[in-house]
Amino acid sequence: MFDYPVNLEAQPEGGYVVTFPDVPEGITQGEDEDEALMYAVEALETALSFYVDARQPLPAVSKAK
C-alpha cells in the first residue's frame, strides 16, 4: 500500500484545504481537519483512478516533510 503525504492548510475564511504533493489532481477541502482528511481519502482514490484508467504508472511516493 502507498502512503502519499498530504498538505493540510487552514484557510483564512475557515476550513481546510488538502492537496497531495505527488498527485496534483488530488485536492479537496473540509470544515475541520478531520473532515478534510476524511475527504482526502476519496480525493486520492479518485485521482489515482485517473492514472489507472489511462494505463499510466502511479506517481512515486515522496517522503513526508
N, C-alpha and C positions, 0 to 999 in steps of 0.2 A: 504494500500500500504506500502511496505517496503522501507526504506531509508538506503541502505547499504553505509557505509563510504568508501571512496576511498583514496588511496595513490597516489599522483601525484609527480613524481620525474623527475627533469630535468636531462638530460643525457649529459655527457661531450662532446660527438660528435654532440650534438644538438638534439632537440626534447624532448619529454616527454614520460615516461612510466607510465601507470596506472595499479594498482593492487587493489584488494579488500581483506582486512584482513579476512573477514568472508567467502569469496568464492575464494579459491585459484585457481580454474580453470579459473577465470576471469582475463585476462591480455590483454592489448592492448597498442598501442602507437600512437602518432601523432606528427606532425611537430611543433605545438604550443599547448598551454594549451587548447584553445577552441576546436581544432581538436581532441586532445587526449580525452577530456571529452565527445565529441560527439561520438567517437568510443567506449567509456566506456559503454554507454547505451547498445549498441548492444552486447558488450562482456559479460556484466552482464546477459542480457536476454538469450544469448546462454548458458552460464554457468549454469544458473538456470534451463534451459530446460533439462540439463543432469539429474538433480535431479528428475524432473517431469517424464521424460521418464523411469527412473529406479524405479519410485514409492518410492522414498526416501523423507524424510522430508526436507524442505528447511533449509539452515543454519540459525541459530539465528542471529539477527542483534545486533551488538555491538554499543556502543555509539562512536561517532566521537571524536577524540582527538584533 
